Amino acid sequence: MKKYICELCGYIYDPEVGDPDSGIAPGTPFESIPDDWACPLCGAEKSDFVPYNG
């Protein structure tokens, strides 16, 4: 599964880890996260994330 990075703060969403603090279970692909989800570090919108190629 592909990782995504926040263009504003550099937070990397890793689908293998998810975002348990926000209710996103491990194994959840980025595309399956609700549109109202926000970056856990800076609060950026989901639309501020781009595919991470690192």
All heavy atoms as TSV, in Angstrom:
chain	resi	resn	atom	element	x	y	z
A	1	MET	N	N	0.838	-1.188	0.000
A	1	MET	CA	C	0.000	0.000	0.000
A	1	MET	C	C	0.878	1.246	0.000
A	1	MET	O	O	1.935	1.271	0.615
A	1	MET	CB	C	-0.913	0.007	1.231
A	1	MET	CG	C	-2.068	-0.959	1.123
A	1	MET	SD	S	-3.244	-0.823	2.487
A	1	MET	CE	C	-2.383	-1.785	3.715
A	2	LYS	N	N	0.405	2.245	-0.688
A	2	LYS	CA	C	1.178	3.462	-0.886
A	2	LYS	C	C	1.093	4.410	0.313
A	2	LYS	O	O	0.036	4.575	0.914
A	2	LYS	CB	C	0.646	4.174	-2.131
A	2	LYS	CG	C	1.554	5.246	-2.675
A	2	LYS	CD	C	1.087	5.625	-4.066
A	2	LYS	CE	C	2.055	6.521	-4.773
A	2	LYS	NZ	N	3.358	5.942	-5.014
A	3	LYS	N	N	2.225	5.030	0.644
A	3	LYS	CA	C	2.270	6.039	1.703
A	3	LYS	C	C	1.983	7.405	1.092
A	3	LYS	O	O	2.219	7.637	-0.098
A	3	LYS	CB	C	3.647	6.059	2.361
A	3	LYS	CG	C	3.995	4.777	3.084
A	3	LYS	CD	C	5.384	4.862	3.683
A	3	LYS	CE	C	5.778	3.547	4.345
A	3	LYS	NZ	N	7.130	3.615	4.905
A	4	TYR	N	N	1.475	8.317	1.927
A	4	TYR	CA	C	1.192	9.687	1.500
A	4	TYR	C	C	1.837	10.646	2.480
A	4	TYR	O	O	1.928	10.360	3.671
A	4	TYR	CB	C	-0.320	9.933	1.441
A	4	TYR	CG	C	-0.959	9.342	0.202
A	4	TYR	CD1	C	-1.156	7.972	0.078
A	4	TYR	CD2	C	-1.337	10.150	-0.860
A	4	TYR	CE1	C	-1.720	7.420	-1.061
A	4	TYR	CE2	C	-1.900	9.614	-2.005
A	4	TYR	CZ	C	-2.082	8.256	-2.103
A	4	TYR	OH	O	-2.632	7.731	-3.239
A	5	ILE	N	N	2.276	11.807	1.974
A	5	ILE	CA	C	2.945	12.793	2.816
A	5	ILE	C	C	2.176	14.118	2.805
A	5	ILE	O	O	1.657	14.547	1.765
A	5	ILE	CB	C	4.408	13.008	2.359
A	5	ILE	CG1	C	5.167	13.911	3.324
A	5	ILE	CG2	C	4.482	13.509	0.930
A	5	ILE	CD1	C	6.672	13.926	3.124
A	6	CYS	N	N	2.114	14.737	3.972
A	6	CYS	CA	C	1.477	16.049	4.102
A	6	CYS	C	C	2.425	17.091	3.524
A	6	CYS	O	O	3.575	17.202	3.955
A	6	CYS	CB	C	1.187	16.338	5.574
A	6	CYS	SG	S	0.492	17.982	5.873
A	7	GLU	N	N	1.935	17.857	2.560
A	7	GLU	CA	C	2.781	18.882	1.934
A	7	GLU	C	C	3.088	20.037	2.880
A	7	GLU	O	O	4.037	20.773	2.663
A	7	GLU	CB	C	2.095	19.434	0.679
A	7	GLU	CG	C	2.019	18.440	-0.448
A	7	GLU	CD	C	1.489	19.062	-1.719
A	7	GLU	OE1	O	0.322	19.502	-1.719
A	7	GLU	OE2	O	2.250	19.120	-2.696
A	8	LEU	N	N	2.299	20.194	3.936
A	8	LEU	CA	C	2.501	21.322	4.838
A	8	LEU	C	C	3.523	21.038	5.936
A	8	LEU	O	O	4.333	21.899	6.264
A	8	LEU	CB	C	1.168	21.742	5.460
A	8	LEU	CG	C	0.079	22.149	4.457
A	8	LEU	CD1	C	-1.182	22.563	5.184
A	8	LEU	CD2	C	0.563	23.265	3.554
A	9	CYS	N	N	3.482	19.820	6.524
A	9	CYS	CA	C	4.376	19.559	7.663
A	9	CYS	C	C	5.298	18.364	7.485
A	9	CYS	O	O	6.199	18.163	8.289
A	9	CYS	CB	C	3.564	19.395	8.946
A	9	CYS	SG	S	2.693	17.808	9.071
A	10	GLY	N	N	5.065	17.550	6.467
A	10	GLY	CA	C	5.936	16.406	6.226
A	10	GLY	C	C	5.513	15.112	6.907
A	10	GLY	O	O	6.203	14.107	6.818
A	11	TYR	N	N	4.345	15.126	7.597
A	11	TYR	CA	C	3.842	13.894	8.209
A	11	TYR	C	C	3.594	12.861	7.122
A	11	TYR	O	O	3.020	13.161	6.077
A	11	TYR	CB	C	2.544	14.173	8.973
A	11	TYR	CG	C	1.820	12.928	9.435
A	11	TYR	CD1	C	2.223	12.260	10.591
A	11	TYR	CD2	C	0.741	12.422	8.717
A	11	TYR	CE1	C	1.557	11.112	11.013
A	11	TYR	CE2	C	0.074	11.279	9.137
A	11	TYR	CZ	C	0.492	10.628	10.277
A	11	TYR	OH	O	-0.160	9.491	10.696
A	12	ILE	N	N	4.023	11.626	7.363
A	12	ILE	CA	C	3.818	10.553	6.396
A	12	ILE	C	C	2.744	9.605	6.925
A	12	ILE	O	O	2.882	9.049	8.022
A	12	ILE	CB	C	5.128	9.790	6.128
A	12	ILE	CG1	C	6.145	10.731	5.493
A	12	ILE	CG2	C	4.866	8.580	5.225
A	12	ILE	CD1	C	7.531	10.150	5.367
A	13	TYR	N	N	1.670	9.457	6.140
A	13	TYR	CA	C	0.640	8.477	6.482
A	13	TYR	C	C	1.078	7.132	5.943
A	13	TYR	O	O	1.262	6.954	4.740
A	13	TYR	CB	C	-0.731	8.853	5.889
A	13	TYR	CG	C	-1.746	7.754	6.153
A	13	TYR	CD1	C	-2.333	7.634	7.401
A	13	TYR	CD2	C	-2.058	6.816	5.182
A	13	TYR	CE1	C	-3.222	6.603	7.672
A	13	TYR	CE2	C	-2.944	5.778	5.442
A	13	TYR	CZ	C	-3.513	5.673	6.687
A	13	TYR	OH	O	-4.378	4.645	6.956
A	14	ASP	N	N	1.261	6.181	6.847
A	14	ASP	CA	C	1.645	4.823	6.491
A	14	ASP	C	C	0.440	3.919	6.709
A	14	ASP	O	O	0.000	3.737	7.846
A	14	ASP	CB	C	2.817	4.374	7.373
A	14	ASP	CG	C	3.338	2.993	7.017
A	14	ASP	OD1	O	2.657	2.248	6.269
A	14	ASP	OD2	O	4.432	2.654	7.490
A	15	PRO	N	N	-0.112	3.354	5.634
A	15	PRO	CA	C	-1.316	2.540	5.778
A	15	PRO	C	C	-1.115	1.310	6.661
A	15	PRO	O	O	-2.060	0.812	7.254
A	15	PRO	CB	C	-1.688	2.149	4.350
A	15	PRO	CG	C	-0.507	2.476	3.521
A	15	PRO	CD	C	0.291	3.503	4.245
A	16	GLU	N	N	0.107	0.824	6.783
A	16	GLU	CA	C	0.366	-0.322	7.651
A	16	GLU	C	C	0.176	0.048	9.120
A	16	GLU	O	O	-0.145	-0.795	9.942
A	16	GLU	CB	C	1.769	-0.870	7.411
A	16	GLU	CG	C	1.925	-1.514	6.045
A	16	GLU	CD	C	3.296	-2.133	5.847
A	16	GLU	OE1	O	4.030	-2.349	6.820
A	16	GLU	OE2	O	3.631	-2.404	4.686
A	17	VAL	N	N	0.375	1.327	9.445
A	17	VAL	CA	C	0.237	1.815	10.818
A	17	VAL	C	C	-1.149	2.421	11.036
A	17	VAL	O	O	-1.740	2.290	12.106
A	17	VAL	CB	C	1.332	2.872	11.130
A	17	VAL	CG1	C	1.143	3.456	12.523
A	17	VAL	CG2	C	2.710	2.259	10.978
A	18	GLY	N	N	-1.679	3.103	10.011
A	18	GLY	CA	C	-2.953	3.803	10.147
A	18	GLY	C	C	-2.775	5.051	11.007
A	18	GLY	O	O	-1.684	5.593	11.135
A	19	ASP	N	N	-3.850	5.497	11.613
A	19	ASP	CA	C	-3.829	6.634	12.539
A	19	ASP	C	C	-4.812	6.306	13.668
A	19	ASP	O	O	-5.906	6.855	13.724
A	19	ASP	CB	C	-4.217	7.924	11.805
A	19	ASP	CG	C	-4.176	9.152	12.705
A	19	ASP	OD1	O	-3.627	9.067	13.825
A	19	ASP	OD2	O	-4.722	10.187	12.303
A	20	PRO	N	N	-4.394	5.369	14.546
A	20	PRO	CA	C	-5.314	4.902	15.596
A	20	PRO	C	C	-5.898	6.009	16.462
A	20	PRO	O	O	-7.047	5.911	16.889
A	20	PRO	CB	C	-4.445	3.958	16.434
A	20	PRO	CG	C	-3.358	3.520	15.516
A	20	PRO	CD	C	-3.114	4.696	14.595
A	21	ASP	N	N	-5.136	7.069	16.711
A	21	ASP	CA	C	-5.646	8.165	17.537
A	21	ASP	C	C	-6.841	8.863	16.888
A	21	ASP	O	O	-7.638	9.495	17.568
A	21	ASP	CB	C	-4.547	9.190	17.825
A	21	ASP	CG	C	-3.461	8.627	18.744
A	21	ASP	OD1	O	-3.728	7.620	19.440
A	21	ASP	OD2	O	-2.358	9.190	18.765
A	22	SER	N	N	-6.938	8.767	15.561
A	22	SER	CA	C	-8.059	9.375	14.833
A	22	SER	C	C	-9.084	8.342	14.386
A	22	SER	O	O	-9.952	8.635	13.576
A	22	SER	CB	C	-7.522	10.130	13.610
A	22	SER	OG	O	-6.687	11.197	14.009
A	23	GLY	N	N	-8.929	7.104	14.863
A	23	GLY	CA	C	-9.895	6.068	14.515
A	23	GLY	C	C	-9.635	5.380	13.191
A	23	GLY	O	O	-10.510	4.679	12.678
A	24	ILE	N	N	-8.426	5.558	12.634
A	24	ILE	CA	C	-8.072	4.915	11.370
A	24	ILE	C	C	-7.244	3.663	11.701
A	24	ILE	O	O	-6.115	3.763	12.181
A	24	ILE	CB	C	-7.258	5.858	10.449
A	24	ILE	CG1	C	-7.976	7.200	10.271
A	24	ILE	CG2	C	-6.980	5.185	9.111
A	24	ILE	CD1	C	-9.330	7.132	9.618
A	25	ALA	N	N	-7.818	2.504	11.437
A	25	ALA	CA	C	-7.190	1.244	11.820
A	25	ALA	C	C	-5.969	0.926	10.949
A	25	ALA	O	O	-5.917	1.322	9.781
A	25	ALA	CB	C	-8.203	0.111	11.697
A	26	PRO	N	N	-4.991	0.220	11.524
A	26	PRO	CA	C	-3.865	-0.260	10.703
A	26	PRO	C	C	-4.395	-1.076	9.525
A	26	PRO	O	O	-5.381	-1.807	9.655
A	26	PRO	CB	C	-3.075	-1.144	11.671
A	26	PRO	CG	C	-3.384	-0.590	13.022
A	26	PRO	CD	C	-4.831	-0.146	12.929
A	27	GLY	N	N	-3.753	-0.921	8.372
A	27	GLY	CA	C	-4.183	-1.619	7.172
A	27	GLY	C	C	-5.169	-0.842	6.328
A	27	GLY	O	O	-5.650	-1.345	5.314
A	28	THR	N	N	-5.481	0.409	6.728
A	28	THR	CA	C	-6.435	1.232	5.982
A	28	THR	C	C	-5.720	2.006	4.879
A	28	THR	O	O	-4.868	2.840	5.167
A	28	THR	CB	C	-7.152	2.230	6.915
A	28	THR	OG1	O	-7.793	1.511	7.961
A	28	THR	CG2	C	-8.169	3.062	6.151
A	29	PRO	N	N	-6.049	1.726	3.597
A	29	PRO	CA	C	-5.437	2.504	2.509
A	29	PRO	C	C	-5.841	3.981	2.603
A	29	PRO	O	O	-6.934	4.297	3.072
A	29	PRO	CB	C	-6.014	1.887	1.237
A	29	PRO	CG	C	-6.709	0.645	1.647
A	29	PRO	CD	C	-6.984	0.728	3.113
A	30	PHE	N	N	-4.957	4.861	2.147
A	30	PHE	CA	C	-5.218	6.298	2.199
A	30	PHE	C	C	-6.539	6.639	1.515
A	30	PHE	O	O	-7.301	7.474	1.996
A	30	PHE	CB	C	-4.064	7.072	1.552
A	30	PHE	CG	C	-4.185	8.559	1.707
A	30	PHE	CD1	C	-3.835	9.184	2.896
A	30	PHE	CD2	C	-4.640	9.351	0.669
A	30	PHE	CE1	C	-3.953	10.558	3.048
A	30	PHE	CE2	C	-4.752	10.730	0.803
A	30	PHE	CZ	C	-4.409	11.335	2.000
A	31	GLU	N	N	-6.815	5.978	0.405
A	31	GLU	CA	C	-8.029	6.257	-0.360
A	31	GLU	C	C	-9.295	5.943	0.430
A	31	GLU	O	O	-10.363	6.473	0.131
A	31	GLU	CB	C	-8.025	5.453	-1.668
A	31	GLU	CG	C	-6.925	5.845	-2.634
A	31	GLU	CD	C	-5.554	5.235	-2.294
A	31	GLU	OE1	O	-5.453	4.380	-1.388
A	31	GLU	OE2	O	-4.572	5.643	-2.938
A	32	SER	N	N	-9.184	5.089	1.441
A	32	SER	CA	C	-10.355	4.683	2.230
A	32	SER	C	C	-10.591	5.550	3.466
A	32	SER	O	O	-11.590	5.386	4.158
A	32	SER	CB	C	-10.192	3.228	2.672
A	32	SER	OG	O	-10.149	2.376	1.549
A	33	ILE	N	N	-9.669	6.476	3.737
A	33	ILE	CA	C	-9.823	7.374	4.882
A	33	ILE	C	C	-10.945	8.369	4.558
A	33	ILE	O	O	-11.024	8.875	3.434
A	33	ILE	CB	C	-8.511	8.149	5.150
A	33	ILE	CG1	C	-7.409	7.181	5.551
A	33	ILE	CG2	C	-8.712	9.191	6.236
A	33	ILE	CD1	C	-6.051	7.859	5.664
A	34	PRO	N	N	-11.799	8.682	5.528
A	34	PRO	CA	C	-12.868	9.673	5.278
A	34	PRO	C	C	-12.291	11.019	4.816
A	34	PRO	O	O	-11.193	11.407	5.227
A	34	PRO	CB	C	-13.549	9.815	6.639
A	34	PRO	CG	C	-13.206	8.568	7.383
A	34	PRO	CD	C	-11.859	8.139	6.882
A	35	ASP	N	N	-13.033	11.719	3.976
A	35	ASP	CA	C	-12.576	12.995	3.426
A	35	ASP	C	C	-12.405	14.071	4.491
A	35	ASP	O	O	-11.672	15.038	4.277
A	35	ASP	CB	C	-13.531	13.495	2.336
A	35	ASP	CG	C	-13.427	12.657	1.063
A	35	ASP	OD1	O	-12.376	12.022	0.847
A	35	ASP	OD2	O	-14.398	12.652	0.293
A	36	ASP	N	N	-13.061	13.902	5.648
A	36	ASP	CA	C	-12.935	14.921	6.692
A	36	ASP	C	C	-11.776	14.640	7.662
A	36	ASP	O	O	-11.584	15.364	8.624
A	36	ASP	CB	C	-14.248	15.091	7.450
A	36	ASP	CG	C	-14.671	13.821	8.184
A	36	ASP	OD1	O	-14.013	12.769	8.035
A	36	ASP	OD2	O	-15.670	13.878	8.917
A	37	TRP	N	N	-10.998	13.599	7.384
A	37	TRP	CA	C	-9.812	13.305	8.189
A	37	TRP	C	C	-8.801	14.441	8.030
A	37	TRP	O	O	-8.705	15.064	6.979
A	37	TRP	CB	C	-9.197	11.986	7.721
A	37	TRP	CG	C	-7.921	11.595	8.408
A	37	TRP	CD1	C	-7.790	11.027	9.634
A	37	TRP	CD2	C	-6.595	11.733	7.894
A	37	TRP	NE1	N	-6.462	10.793	9.919
A	37	TRP	CE2	C	-5.701	11.226	8.866
A	37	TRP	CE3	C	-6.057	12.229	6.722
A	37	TRP	CZ2	C	-4.327	11.196	8.692
A	37	TRP	CZ3	C	-4.685	12.206	6.541
A	37	TRP	CH2	C	-3.839	11.698	7.525
A	38	ALA	N	N	-8.053	14.732	9.095
A	38	ALA	CA	C	-7.051	15.796	9.063
A	38	ALA	C	C	-5.706	15.254	9.531
A	38	ALA	O	O	-5.640	14.292	10.301
A	38	ALA	CB	C	-7.480	16.953	9.952
A	39	CYS	N	N	-4.646	15.879	9.069
A	39	CYS	CA	C	-3.291	15.507	9.473
A	39	CYS	C	C	-3.196	15.563	10.998
A	39	CYS	O	O	-3.551	16.573	11.600
A	39	CYS	CB	C	-2.279	16.466	8.848
A	39	CYS	SG	S	-0.567	16.151	9.378
A	40	PRO	N	N	-2.711	14.485	11.632
A	40	PRO	CA	C	-2.636	14.484	13.094
A	40	PRO	C	C	-1.581	15.435	13.660
A	40	PRO	O	O	-1.612	15.758	14.842
A	40	PRO	CB	C	-2.303	13.028	13.437
A	40	PRO	CG	C	-1.727	12.464	12.198
A	40	PRO	CD	C	-2.335	13.204	11.057
A	41	LEU	N	N	-0.664	15.905	12.829
A	41	LEU	CA	C	0.361	16.827	13.316
A	41	LEU	C	C	-0.021	18.292	13.145
A	41	LEU	O	O	0.118	19.085	14.073
A	41	LEU	CB	C	1.699	16.579	12.612
A	41	LEU	CG	C	2.413	15.266	12.930
A	41	LEU	CD1	C	3.782	15.238	12.261
A	41	LEU	CD2	C	2.555	15.062	14.422
A	42	CYS	N	N	-0.517	18.654	11.954
A	42	CYS	CA	C	-0.757	20.076	11.696
A	42	CYS	C	C	-2.211	20.414	11.386
A	42	CYS	O	O	-2.555	21.583	11.248
A	42	CYS	CB	C	0.151	20.569	10.570
A	42	CYS	SG	S	-0.323	20.002	8.923
A	43	GLY	N	N	-3.066	19.394	11.248
A	43	GLY	CA	C	-4.479	19.653	10.982
A	43	GLY	C	C	-4.817	19.911	9.529
A	43	GLY	O	O	-5.942	20.283	9.217
A	44	ALA	N	N	-3.843	19.692	8.630
A	44	ALA	CA	C	-4.101	19.906	7.205
A	44	ALA	C	C	-5.180	18.949	6.710
A	44	ALA	O	O	-5.382	17.867	7.267
A	44	ALA	CB	C	-2.819	19.700	6.404
A	45	GLU	N	N	-5.856	19.346	5.653
A	45	GLU	CA	C	-6.905	18.518	5.075
A	45	GLU	C	C	-6.309	17.352	4.300
A	45	GLU	O	O	-5.145	17.384	3.883
A	45	GLU	CB	C	-7.762	19.362	4.136
A	45	GLU	CG	C	-8.512	20.475	4.854
A	45	GLU	CD	C	-9.372	21.291	3.906
A	45	GLU	OE1	O	-9.449	20.957	2.712
A	45	GLU	OE2	O	-9.980	22.260	4.383
A	46	LYS	N	N	-7.119	16.327	4.090
A	46	LYS	CA	C	-6.681	15.152	3.324
A	46	LYS	C	C	-6.179	15.559	1.938
A	46	LYS	O	O	-5.239	14.970	1.406
A	46	LYS	CB	C	-7.838	14.156	3.224
A	46	LYS	CG	C	-7.479	12.868	2.521
A	46	LYS	CD	C	-8.657	11.912	2.476
A	46	LYS	CE	C	-8.315	10.686	1.650
A	46	LYS	NZ	N	-9.464	9.802	1.483
A	47	SER	N	N	-6.777	16.601	1.370
A	47	SER	CA	C	-6.390	17.052	0.029
A	47	SER	C	C	-4.988	17.657	-0.005
A	47	SER	O	O	-4.436	17.882	-1.089
A	47	SER	CB	C	-7.407	18.062	-0.502
A	47	SER	OG	O	-7.463	19.200	0.355
A	48	ASP	N	N	-4.396	17.931	1.171
A	48	ASP	CA	C	-3.041	18.471	1.234
A	48	ASP	C	C	-1.978	17.375	1.231
A	48	ASP	O	O	-0.792	17.662	1.367
A	48	ASP	CB	C	-2.870	19.347	2.480
A	48	ASP	CG	C	-3.654	20.636	2.385
A	48	ASP	OD1	O	-3.637	21.274	1.309
A	48	ASP	OD2	O	-4.306	21.017	3.380
A	49	PHE	N	N	-2.402	16.125	1.072
A	49	PHE	CA	C	-1.469	15.014	1.024
A	49	PHE	C	C	-1.219	14.596	-0.420
A	49	PHE	O	O	-2.108	14.657	-1.252
A	49	PHE	CB	C	-2.038	13.805	1.788
A	49	PHE	CG	C	-1.865	13.909	3.282
A	49	PHE	CD1	C	-2.624	14.804	4.013
A	49	PHE	CD2	C	-0.962	13.106	3.944
A	49	PHE	CE1	C	-2.482	14.897	5.397
A	49	PHE	CE2	C	-0.810	13.194	5.330
A	49	PHE	CZ	C	-1.562	14.086	6.048
A	50	VAL	N	N	0.016	14.185	-0.697
A	50	VAL	CA	C	0.408	13.696	-2.017
A	50	VAL	C	C	1.118	12.347	-1.835
A	50	VAL	O	O	1.637	12.058	-0.760
A	50	VAL	CB	C	1.333	14.701	-2.748
A	50	VAL	CG1	C	0.584	15.993	-3.046
A	50	VAL	CG2	C	2.590	14.974	-1.956
A	51	PRO	N	N	1.155	11.533	-2.896
A	51	PRO	CA	C	1.852	10.245	-2.791
A	51	PRO	C	C	3.308	10.448	-2.371
A	51	PRO	O	O	3.973	11.383	-2.820
A	51	PRO	CB	C	1.763	9.672	-4.203
A	51	PRO	CG	C	0.536	10.286	-4.767
A	51	PRO	CD	C	0.495	11.680	-4.191
A	52	TYR	N	N	3.781	9.579	-1.492
A	52	TYR	CA	C	5.157	9.635	-0.987
A	52	TYR	C	C	5.993	8.590	-1.696
A	52	TYR	O	O	5.632	7.424	-1.731
A	52	TYR	CB	C	5.144	9.389	0.519
A	52	TYR	CG	C	6.524	9.372	1.157
A	52	TYR	CD1	C	7.292	10.532	1.206
A	52	TYR	CD2	C	7.051	8.205	1.694
A	52	TYR	CE1	C	8.539	10.532	1.802
A	52	TYR	CE2	C	8.296	8.184	2.277
A	52	TYR	CZ	C	9.038	9.350	2.327
A	52	TYR	OH	O	10.288	9.343	2.909
A	53	ASN	N	N	7.093	9.036	-2.262
A	53	ASN	CA	C	7.940	8.132	-3.036
A	53	ASN	C	C	9.282	7.879	-2.370
A	53	ASN	O	O	10.254	7.557	-3.032
A	53	ASN	CB	C	8.167	8.700	-4.443
A	53	ASN	CG	C	6.868	8.818	-5.215
A	53	ASN	OD1	O	6.062	7.899	-5.227
A	53	ASN	ND2	N	6.637	9.955	-5.836
A	54	GLY	N	N	9.358	8.042	-1.039
A	54	GLY	CA	C	10.611	7.887	-0.335
A	54	GLY	C	C	10.970	6.459	-0.032
A	54	GLY	O	O	10.280	5.525	-0.172
